[in-house]
Amino acid sequence: MKRWMQTLFLKPIRNAIDRYNLIEPGDRILVGVSGGKDSSLLFFALGLLKKFNIYDFEVTGFMVDHGMLRAVIPHQSFFEDFGLSMIVHKEPFVLLSNDVSPCYTCSRMRKGIMRQYALNHGYNKIAFGHTKDDVVETFMMNLIKHGKIASIPPVVKEETSHLKIIRPLIYLDEVAILKSVKLLEIPIVTSKCIHAKAKIRERSESLISMIEAEFPEYSSQVIKALSNIDLERTLIKLEE
């Protein structure tokens, strides 16, 4: 394991894992791999932690090919050469439209397929590649659109099963991820889907960029604030 890996991406990932007990002895973790930079680095990092016996767990990648992915084989081969198993589930289901974005439905369907596979094959945790940027953007979206203080939690236990959803990348930002993926030379899967991000997320990204132009530590302070809420100094009515 090279030292730059520890500094650039493994330390923030391990901090999240240790703080929120994301990995426990004997875990069988299924990683949602879209083929993009975030989930690819997550899968590689967990594979590295497994390889060096940092934690006692099993890890497998899972990709849903919905008929619009390109360059899946080089991506899969990269991880297999590293000693990791990645399952590619082929199930075309997305209808393209120039008028309505099916992104939410597509995401739900892919997660549903993955969840069912995890339940059927004895996995107890599913890992997703949500990052520090995603946490801050979701916080901003909830604030603007719903008037609510909320974001993406690091771990969630399903109410209807034993499955837990974990997000080990919540302390890792896009700059570090891009640099890591480039240095590791991970081949990225591309998509021919014509639908872009939802406009509300684009607006929140733009707003965050504007704020960080004046206050560079804004995103880091949001992450800190989300785990440091003083309820007595809010408008939440507390029980007496």
NORLINUR-V567567 format. One record per backbone hydrogen bond with DSSP energy under -1.0 kcal/mol. NH is the residue of the N-H (numbers start at 1). CO is the residue of the C=O. Records with the same first field share a line. If there is no record, write none. Layout:
BEGIN
NH->CO  CO
END
This chain:
BEGIN
6->2
7->3
8->4
9->5
10->5
11->6
13->9
14->10
15->11
16->12
17->13
18->14
19->15
20->16
22->17
26->56
27->24
29->58
30->125
31->60
32->127
33->62
40->36
41->37
42->38
43->39
44->40
45->41
46->42
47->43
48->44
49->45
50->46
51->47
52->48
53->50
54->49
58->27
60->29
61->85
62->31
63->87
65->89
70->190
76->72
77->73
78->74
79->75
80->76
81->77
83->80
84->79
87->61
89->63
91->65
106->102
107->103
108->104
109->105
110->106
111->107
112->108
113->109
114->110
115->111
116->112
117->113
118->114
119->115
120->116
121->117
123->118
124->28
125->28
126->164
127->30
128->166
132->172
135->131
136->132
137->133
138->134
139->135
140->136
141->137
142->138
143->139
144->140
145->141
146->142
148->142
156->165
158->163
164->124
165->156
166->126
167->154
170->167
172->169
177->173
178->174
179->175
180->176
181->177
182->178
183->179
184->180
186->181
189->35
190->70
192->68
202->198
203->199
204->200
205->201
206->202
207->203
208->204
209->205
210->206
211->207
212->208
213->209
214->211
215->211
218->215
221->217
222->218
223->219
224->220
225->221
226->222
227->224
228->225
231->229
233->230
234->231
END
